[in-house]
Amino acid sequence: MECRINEVLVHYVEHGGGVPLVALHGVGVDHREIEAAIEAIVPDTGYRRIYPDLPGMGLSTTDGLTCNDDVVTLLGDFIDQLGAAPVMLLGHSYGAYLARGVAARRPDTVLGLALLCPVAERSRNVPGHDVVRQDANAYDELEPVQRAGFEEYFVVRTQATARRYRDGVAPGTTLVDEAALGRIFAGWTVDVGWSAFSAPTLVVAGRRDSVVGYADAAELLERYPHATLAVIEDAGHALMHERPELLAALFGDWLDRARPEDE
């Protein structure tokens, strides 16, 4: 599915019906990564799950976008155009940074906010990329060309996580407009506001996340007074693939807290 907002074509997929849930993926992939992770843990009924390709990734374009705040504006307009507001809003990595911008700019549009391995303006105290688990058969179902990307991203390397990388992550890596992202990221800083966001929030970080660490995630509690914070041991930036069972429990609690009472 697709919709046009000004000069930008936004490609997205959606499943189900009910309370709208918009999920935003990270950099260098497309909607298929977060779609695979969330579809594995979301309840079968009661939620309209919407997965857009972010600009410059997947099949979404970037015309007229010059910075990340432009992308935040686009996402707000996207939610409006779908008639989806108010929504449950979730983001992983870069998607979490954008989600914070949407929630700050349009708090009435967001029923609840979930931030998975959130990127911020800058990252501090990032640990090294240390492997937690390395199974001998981890690469059996990967093409040789996929191995480096898998190793760069995952600290839990099993047949199951390799399969998730192959099916959900790798396909989107070939659909990235690097020049367009360079232009947008030159204006990296997102306006996340200064006031507290009072809706139910979930913040999940990987203790072994060598991309953004976990220290910045812990500090978000001051900005989100109704947040649950979880720092997960033996998980890295690919936390939603490495510890799906634990994420499912946290995700379910967040849905229960944020879901409208009359739904």
Disulfide bonds with the S-S distance in Angstrom:
none
